């Protein structure tokens, strides 16, 4: 049995996570804010993730803040920076 205690540095991904990340990065890589086919397909992943997180956290989807910029310029952002859907 392997015991790995340095999960703060890296964490081994579950195979299902690896598979979906690979699919999104190599096949369904569209911008979810775009209206073309790839973008619409990518938006479906965002929508599904938001639904799943809301169920897990036992909150309404509208209570979740999804930051679609995908980059962090500062660890501290004002609430007005975020999109609330």
Secondary structure, DSSP 4 states (H G I P E B T S, - for coil): ------TTT--PPPHHHHHHHHHHHHTS---TTS-SHHHHHHHHHHHHHHHHHHHHHTS-GGG-B--TT---S-S---GGGS-B-
